[in-house]
Amino acid sequence: MVGGDTFFGCTALETVRFRGTVDTIGYGSFSGCTALTDFEIPETVTAIGSSAFENAGCIENIGGVQYVGNWVVGSDENVQTAILRTGTVGIAELAFFVQKNLRVLDVPETVQHIGTLCVAGISSCATSVLRHRGHFIGERTFSAARATSDIFIYDPDCEIFDNEKTIPATYRFIPPADESDELIIGEQNYEEADLVIHGYIGSTAEAYAKKYGRKFLALPVELPAGDVNSNGEVSIADAVLLQKWLLSEGYVDIPNWQTADLNGDGILSAADLTILKRKLLSEDV
């Protein structure tokens, strides 16, 4: 184990290699190591503490998500859509803690380790959506996600920690105000509504929802390739949505990005849009 703040602010440190077995990298342990550009996280690591690599030189920033190797170690405060790249194996503690602009967090099925309080806090204006493709949800993984209105659980056998607090029953939000109204963010300004759990019929998500009285909506069994907006059919609307997402035209949510990954390379790109347009033309939609 690398203890908390072990190399905090060590600006001379450039390379880190581990010879023994390491299972935990503690909070702030390499924070401020600006010269650290060569760092390999061992496969034995199962937990990374908060701010372990804050401002470290080895961080790779992709769309506001901060990576070190195949771990997510943090995020930018202005990140809106966080679709974690396929191959990500772990998410550090507090990686998306109190991100007021976060609208979508999409966790791939490759994730094996998620730190406590992965996403938490209250949004100043918008609510967030969690799309979880992983195989487990721990006791405190999403328990503080109080701005989350919907959580999609795609693994029908997802192991959900059996406690009523594992997934919040409600979410809190600030209702839209007239331009003339003065926005004062305080406890009295928030309202609450039911959080919705989305999952497959017969899944552990449905069982959890029934046991603890959560609102549940069933996911469709299968979506056709190219159904970007997940409405059950492929149309020009899907091409328009994908194009807006690629051009970053404001906030755009793609409910199930795998249906838009038409070339199967694990990322959404102009190549997928080209394939979709050809598909629409060939079918004369």
C-alpha positions in Angstrom: 0.0 0.0 0.0 1.1 3.5 -0.8 0.0 5.7 2.1 -1.8 9.0 1.9 0.3 12.0 0.8 3.4 9.8 0.6 4.9 11.8 -2.3 2.7 14.9 -2.0 4.3 17.8 -3.9 7.4 15.9 -4.9 8.2 17.9 -8.1 11.4 16.0 -8.8 9.8 12.6 -9.1 9.6 11.5 -12.8 9.2 7.7 -12.9 7.4 5.2 -10.6 7.7 1.4 -10.8 6.5 -1.1 -8.3 8.5 -4.3 -7.6 6.3 -5.8 -4.9 2.5 -6.2 -4.7 0.5 -3.1 -4.2 -3.3 -3.1 -3.7 -4.0 0.5 -2.7 -2.7 3.9 -3.7 -3.7 6.3 -1.0 -5.3 9.7 -1.1 -3.1 12.5 -2.4 -0.1 10.1 -2.6 1.3 11.6 -5.8 -0.6 14.9 -5.8 1.4 17.8 -7.1 4.1 15.6 -8.7 4.2 17.7 -11.8 7.3 16.0 -13.3 5.8 12.6 -12.9 5.2 11.5 -16.5 6.0 7.8 -16.3 3.7 5.8 -14.0 2.4 2.3 -14.3 -0.5 1.2 -12.1 0.0 -2.5 -11.2 -2.8 -5.0 -12.0 -2.9 -5.8 -8.3 -4.3 -2.4 -7.4 -7.9 -2.5 -6.4 -8.4 1.0 -4.8 -7.1 4.5 -5.4 -7.8 7.3 -3.0 -9.2 10.7 -3.7 -6.8 13.2 -5.3 -4.1 10.6 -5.5 -2.8 12.1 -8.8 -4.1 15.7 -8.6 -2.0 17.9 -10.9 0.4 15.0 -11.5 2.2 15.0 -14.9 1.1 11.5 -15.7 -2.6 12.4 -16.1 -4.2 12.0 -19.5 -7.2 14.2 -19.9 -9.9 13.0 -22.3 -13.0 15.0 -22.6 -12.7 16.2 -19.0 -12.1 12.8 -17.6 -8.6 12.3 -16.0 -6.9 8.9 -16.6 -3.7 7.3 -15.4 -3.3 4.2 -17.4 -6.6 2.3 -17.3 -7.9 4.0 -14.2 -10.1 7.1 -13.9 -8.5 9.2 -11.2 -10.5 12.4 -11.3 -12.5 14.8 -13.5 -12.6 18.5 -14.5 -15.2 20.6 -12.7 -16.9 21.6 -16.0 -17.3 18.0 -17.4 -20.8 17.4 -18.6 -20.7 14.0 -20.4 -18.3 11.4 -19.0 -18.4 8.3 -21.2 -15.5 6.3 -19.8 -13.4 4.6 -22.4 -13.7 0.8 -22.9 -10.9 -0.9 -21.1 -11.1 1.2 -17.9 -10.7 -1.1 -15.0 -11.1 1.2 -12.0 -12.5 4.5 -10.8 -10.8 6.3 -7.9 -12.6 7.4 -4.8 -14.5 10.7 -5.3 -13.6 10.8 -9.0 -16.8 12.7 -9.9 -17.6 14.1 -6.5 -19.8 17.2 -6.5 -19.5 17.9 -10.2 -22.2 20.5 -10.7 -22.2 20.3 -14.5 -22.2 16.5 -14.8 -25.2 15.3 -16.9 -24.1 11.7 -17.9 -21.7 9.2 -16.3 -21.4 6.1 -18.4 -19.4 3.2 -16.8 -18.2 0.4 -19.1 -18.5 -3.3 -18.3 -14.7 -3.5 -18.1 -14.7 -1.7 -14.7 -13.8 -4.0 -11.9 -13.1 -1.5 -9.1 -15.0 1.6 -8.1 -14.1 3.8 -5.2 -16.5 5.0 -2.5 -18.7 8.0 -3.3 -17.8 7.8 -7.0 -20.4 10.5 -7.8 -22.1 12.7 -5.2 -23.5 16.0 -4.4 -26.2 18.3 -5.6 -26.4 19.9 -9.0 -26.7 23.6 -9.1 -29.2 23.4 -12.0 -29.2 20.1 -13.9 -29.8 16.5 -12.9 -27.5 13.7 -13.9 -28.0 10.2 -15.4 -25.9 7.1 -14.5 -25.4 4.4 -17.1 -23.8 1.5 -15.3 -22.6 -1.5 -17.4 -20.4 -2.9 -14.6 -21.1 -6.1 -12.7 -21.4 -4.7 -9.2 -22.6 -1.7 -7.2 -21.0 -1.4 -3.8 -22.5 -0.1 -0.6 -21.2 3.5 -1.1 -20.6 3.5 -4.9 -23.6 5.7 -5.8 -25.2 6.1 -2.4 -24.5 9.9 -2.4 -25.6 10.5 -6.0 -28.3 12.9 -4.8 -28.5 14.8 -8.2 -29.1 11.6 -10.2 -32.6 11.2 -11.6 -32.1 7.9 -13.5 -29.7 5.0 -13.1 -29.5 2.4 -15.9 -28.3 -1.0 -14.9 -27.4 -3.0 -18.0 -26.0 -6.2 -16.4 -29.1 -8.3 -15.5 -27.0 -10.1 -12.9 -25.4 -7.0 -11.5 -24.4 -7.6 -7.8 -26.1 -4.7 -5.9 -25.2 -4.3 -2.3 -28.3 -5.3 -0.3 -29.1 -2.1 1.6 -31.9 0.5 1.0 -29.3 3.3 0.9 -27.2 1.7 -1.9 -29.3 3.5 -4.5 -31.0 6.7 -3.3 -34.8 6.7 -3.4 -35.1 10.3 -4.5 -33.0 13.0 -6.2 -32.9 16.7 -5.4 -33.0 19.5 -7.9 -33.5 23.2 -8.3 -36.7 23.9 -10.2 -36.4 26.3 -13.2 -36.9 29.9 -12.2 -38.1 32.9 -14.1 -35.4 35.3 -15.3 -36.7 37.9 -12.9 -36.3 35.5 -9.9 -33.1 35.7 -7.9 -31.4 32.3 -7.7 -30.3 31.6 -4.2 -28.8 28.1 -3.8 -29.7 26.9 -0.4 -31.5 24.0 1.3 -34.9 25.6 1.0 -34.5 26.0 -2.8 -34.3 22.2 -3.6 -37.2 20.0 -4.5 -37.3 16.2 -4.6 -38.6 13.6 -7.0 -38.4 9.8 -7.3 -35.1 8.4 -8.8 -35.9 5.8 -11.5 -34.0 2.5 -11.8 -33.9 1.2 -15.4 -33.2 -2.5 -15.8 -34.3 -5.7 -17.5 -37.3 -7.7 -16.5 -36.2 -10.5 -14.1 -32.9 -8.7 -13.3 -31.3 -7.9 -10.0 -32.1 -4.2 -10.7 -35.8 -5.1 -10.7 -35.5 -7.2 -7.6 -33.8 -4.4 -5.8 -36.4 -1.9 -6.9 -39.2 -4.1 -5.7 -37.6 -4.9 -2.4 -37.0 -1.2 -1.5 -40.0 0.4 -3.2 -38.0 2.2 -6.0 -39.6 3.3 -9.2 -38.6 0.9 -12.0 -38.8 1.0 -15.8 -38.0 -2.0 -17.9 -35.3 -1.7 -20.6 -36.0 -3.0 -24.1 -34.4 -6.4 -24.6 -32.5 -5.4 -27.7 -32.0 -2.3 -29.8 -31.2 -2.3 -33.5 -27.7 -1.1 -34.5 -27.9 2.6 -35.4 -30.7 3.3 -33.0 -28.9 6.2 -31.4 -31.8 7.7 -29.6 -33.0 4.3 -28.3 -36.6 4.6 -29.5 -36.6 1.1 -31.1 -36.1 2.1 -34.7 -33.4 3.6 -37.0 -34.3 6.8 -38.7 -32.8 10.2 -39.8 -33.3 11.4 -36.2 -30.6 9.0 -35.1 -28.1 10.5 -37.6 -29.0 14.0 -36.5 -28.5 13.1 -32.9 -25.1 11.5 -33.5 -23.9 14.4 -35.6 -24.8 16.9 -32.9 -22.9 14.7 -30.4 -19.8 14.6 -32.6 -20.0 18.4 -33.1 -20.5 19.0 -29.4 -23.5 21.2 -30.1 -24.5 21.9 -26.5 -25.6 19.1 -24.2 -26.4 15.9 -26.1 -27.3 12.6 -24.5 -26.9 9.3 -26.3 -28.7 6.8 -24.1 -26.9 3.7 -25.2 -23.7 4.6 -27.1 -23.0 1.0 -28.2 -25.9 1.2 -30.7 -24.1 4.1 -32.3 -20.7 2.3 -32.4 -21.4 0.8 -35.9 -17.8 0.0 -36.7 -17.3 -1.7 -33.3 -14.1 0.1 -32.4 -15.2 1.2 -28.9 -15.5 4.9 -29.7 -17.9 7.2 -31.4 -16.5 9.0 -34.5 -17.3 10.4 -37.9 -16.8 6.8 -39.3 -19.9 5.7 -37.3 -21.9 8.6 -38.7 -20.8 7.7 -42.3 -21.9 4.0 -41.8 -25.2 5.2 -40.3 -25.9 7.5 -43.3 -25.1 4.7 -45.7 -27.4 2.4 -43.8 -30.3 4.9 -44.0 -29.7 5.5 -47.7 -29.6 1.8 -48.5 -32.8 1.3 -46.7 -34.3 4.4 -48.2 -35.5 5.6 -44.8 
